[in-house]
Amino acid sequence: MRDSFLLCSGRNAVAALVLLLSSPPSTVLAQELRTHATPFSVWLDFHALVTPKPPKVALPIWLESLQTEVTETDAGLPVRTTYRLRFRPLGDLNRDLLLRLFFDDAPGAAPMITGWAETGEQLFERGPLGAGLDLPTSEALVLPMTGVSYIDVTAGGDGSKLRGVFLTSLRKGESFHSLDFAASPPVADSFDNLPSAAPEPNDSFLYGRVKAVIDSGIVKLAPRGTTTAAWEFDLEGPPFLAVLSFEILNADPLSPVEVIVNEKSLGVAAARLPDLADPGYRGVLRPLDRGVRFRYAGWLQSQKSLPGSALRAGLNKIVLRLPVDSGPVAVRGLGLQLKNEWQAP
């Protein structure tokens, strides 16, 4: 069969290829689809759980209940909404928890997370969370649960800005890292998302690489035709290769950010996406779209490789631009790596 296929050409070659693909070897076995068990983790969708017919959720053994409390004015207007999570103390099973809160980062509605003993003593407080960017986001917190009977998740208004929480038990492990380089993140993400990279205060050189932070702040971007973001910087000379990096919030995987260097478009930046099971993915239906579009409520690391010839000695300009069909995003921690000639001593 192989020899006769190699002699085929044109339409006959296509037909032979289809025949081969439609007849898999008998040794290929189908994989069994198994549900990933999560006895010590839970996703709580606040919006769904407060409906008249809430979905049934299998709670971990250490989570007793979820309650909702709304504080109102005399006129019946909601001032503050609290989601109260009650826990059972079960030793190592919930000695430390990872709580990831999903919310709309609206100005003036920053959520707070507090832990309480049954006596009413406050054991910890986290927040206010967010930066007032008016975009969907999430924050992950490691919470010590010794003596904690309940956790309050509180935000101003009717609670519509709070989407939900992901909770999971944590277990300590041992790891190794190089003495000369940064340590691994203290907590591994459940859905394989990369941790945020803290910007370095100074430029650094290593093995022919120069790493520099162009802008450590946060900039909002709107779709093309409204706003773009631009940065200018000086170089002594062009490198052999460069890598532009930044983090992006509320990214649409199908509408990546376009990178323009010195008035020339170099294509789009690639975001490193986490597991599609991550609750950070939010489905959006729009009138002119044929299917569901997704946006990610969290920060994602993005990169774009740049040829050295795209940069020049003197002043350089980088512009980030969104396509027309995208929604608003925010970017932060814009950095640049430059690869230059280097020889080991």
N, C-alpha and C positions, 0 to 999 in steps of 0.2 A: 504493500500500500504506500509506503514512504517513497519508493522510487517512482511510482506512477504519478504521485502527487507533485513531485519535483519537476516532472516533465510537463505539467499542465501550465497553461498561460491564460490570461484574460479571464473571461467569464467561467471557463471550466475550472480554473484555479480557485476562484471564489466558491464554486459549488463543492469542490473537494474539501476545502477548509471547513465549510458548514457541516459536511458529513462527518468529518473527524470530531468537531466540537460537539455534535449531537450524539455521539456514541462514546461516552466515557469508558475507561477501562473498568472491568468488573471488580478490580481490587479497591476502587474508591468507595469509601464508606461515608454515609451521611452522618453529620454531627447531630447530636441530640441537644435540643434547646432546653436549657435548665434555668430556672429563675434564681437569681442571686439572692441568697438568704441574708437578711439584715435584722437579726434579732436584737441588736443593741444600737440600732439607728432608726430614725423616723423623720419623715418630712411632713410638716403640719402646714397646710394651706389655710391661712386664716380666713380668706374670702370664702372658700368653699365650706369651711366648718361652721360658719355663722349663718348659713342659709337654713330655711325651714326644714329641708331634708338633707342634712350633711352626709357626706360619704363615710363609710365605715373605715376606720384606720386602726391597724394593729399596733398597739403601743408597746414599747419595750417594757420589761417587767419593772424597771425603776421609775417609769413615768406613770403617775396615778391619774391625772386629769388635766384638762385645759378649761379654764373659765374666762369669761369676758366681763369686764366692768367698764361702764361708761359714766363719767361724771358730766352732769349737765348744768346749765344755768337755770335760773328761775323760769325762763321762757322756754325751756326744753331743748336748748341748743347744746350739742356735745362740745365740751371743753377739752376733755382728755379721755383717751381710751387705753385700757390696760388689758393685756392678755396674760393671765396668771397660769404658770406651769407648776403643778404640784408633784413632788418627787417622793419616792420611797428610798431610804438609805440602804444600800446593798453592798457596802464595802468597796472592793476593788472594781466592781461592775460599773459604778458611777462615781468613783472618787474624783475623777476629773472628766469634764465633758467639753466637747467642742460644740459651740453654738454659733451657727451662721445665720444671721438675720438678713432677710431680703426686704427692701423697702424702696419707696420713691423718695429720693433725696431732695425733698421740697424745702425751700427756705422757710424757716420758722417752725418746722415740724420735725426737728431732729429727735430720733428715738433715744430712750434711755433704757438700760438693762440693770436691774438691781436684784440682789440675792438676799433672802430673809430667813431667819430662824423662826421656828414655830412661836417663840415668845414675842416676836415682833422686832427683834434686833436686826438691823441691817448689817450684812456681812460683807458685801461688796457693791460697787457701783461702776458701771461702764457707760461712757457717753458724756455729752451728746455725740451721736454718731453721724457721719456724713460731712459733706462740705458745702451743702446748699446749692448743688449744681443743677437741681431740677431734672435729674435723670434717674432711671432705675439703677440700683446698686445693691451691694451686699457687703457685710462686715463679718469676719470670722473672729471669734473670741474663745480663748481657753479659760474655762471657769472652774475654780476649786469648789467642790461640792460638799466638803466636810461640814456638817452642821446645817446645811441648807435644806429647808423644807419646801420653799417655793421661790420661783423666779418671776419677776414682773417685767414684761416688755411694754413700755409706755410711750405713747406719742400724742401730740396735740390733735384735736379734732375728733372725727368719727372713726378713726382707725383705718380708713381706706388707703392711707399711704403705707401701711404695714402689710406686706404680702404674705410672709410666713417665715418659719424657722426650720432649719435642718439641725438635728441633734444627733450626736454619736458619742459613744464611750471611747475614751482614750486609754491606750496602754503604752507604758514606757518601754523603750528598747535601746539597744546600744549601737552606736555607729562610729565610724572612723572618718577623719578628714585630715587633709594635709596641714602641717603646721604653718606653712608659708601662705596659705590661701584661706578664704573665708569659710566658716563652718557651714554645715548643712542647716536648712531651716529647722527650728525646734519642733515643728509639727508638720507631718506629711499631709498634704491635701487628700481628701477622700476620693476626689474625682480627677486626680493627676493634674491639677492646675499648678502652674509655676508660681512661686512666691514673688511678691513685689521686690524689686531690686532697689535698695536704698542708694540714692545718688552719692557719689564720692565728692568730698569737698575740693579736691585738687585733681588736676590731670595726672595720669600715671603712665609709666613706660615699662614694658616687659617684652623681651624677645622680639624687638622690632615693631611692637604694637603700641600705639598711643591711644589712650582712652580718655575722653573728655566729656563733660556734661555741658550741653548747650543751654538747657533750660530745665531747672528742677521743679518749676511750678506747673499749674494746671491751666489748660486753655480749652475752651469749648469750640467745637466746629459745627457748622450747619451745612446742609447740602449745597452743591455747586450753584452759583448764582447769588448766594447770600453772603457768606463769610468764608474766608480761608485763614490759615495761620502761617506766618512767615518768620524765619529766623535768619540772621546774618552773622557771619563769623569770619575771622581772618586765618589764613594758613600761610606758612612759610613756603610751601611748595606742594604739588599734588602727590598723593600716595600711590602705591601700586594697587591697593584695594581698600575699600571703606565699607563699613556696616553702620547703618542708621538704626537706632533702636528707640522705642518708646512704649508706654503702656496706654491702652485704649479702653474706655468705659462705654458700655451700651453698644458694642460693636455688632454689626450685621455681617455674618460670615460671607454672604453673597454680595456685599457692597463694600469691599475693602478701601482703605485710604490710598489715594494716589500721591506719589512722591514726585515733586518737581525740583530739580537741582539746576540752578543757574539758567532758568527759563526753559529747560528741557525736561519733558516728562520721561521718567525712567520706569514707569509701571507702578504696580500697587505693592504695598507692604503686606507681608503675610503674618497673620495673628496665630499664635500657638494655641489651638483650641483644646479645652479639656474634654473629658468623657461626655458623650451626648446624654448620659443619665443625669448630669449635673442639673439641679433645680434652677440654676442661673439662666438657662435658656427659656426665653419667653416667646411664645407663639403670637404673631400679630397678623390679623386679617385686614387687608386693605382693598378698597373697591376695585382697583384696576389690576390687582395681582391674581394670577390663576391658582396659586397655592398659598400655603402658610409661610410667612417670613419670620425668621427668628432673630432675636437680639439677645445679647448676653449681659445680664445684670451683675457685672463685676469687672474688675480690671484684668486685661489680658496683655501679655507681652507680645510685642510686634517687632519685626525686623525687615529691613530692606538692604540688600547688597548693592553697592554702588561701584561702578568701575572707577579706577583712579583718574581716568581722563575726564570724568564728569566734574572734577574739582580742579581748582587752579590756585596759583600763588596769589595772595592778596585777598580781596573780599569775595566771599561766597554766600549764596542765598539758597535756603531750602524752604519750600512751600508744601504744606499738606492740604489736600483738597478731597472732599467727598463727592461721590457721584450724585446725579440728580435724584435717583430713587432711594437714597439713603435717608435715615433719620439723623437727628443730632447726636453727637458723641462728645466725649472729652478726652484729651490726651495729656499725659504728664511724663516727666522724667526723660525728656529728649536728650539722647546721647549719641556720640559718634566714636567709632573705632577706626583708626588709620593704620594700615599695614605698610611698613617701610622696609627698606633693605636692611638686613641684619645677618651677622655671622656669629656663631658661637665662639667664645674665646678659646 
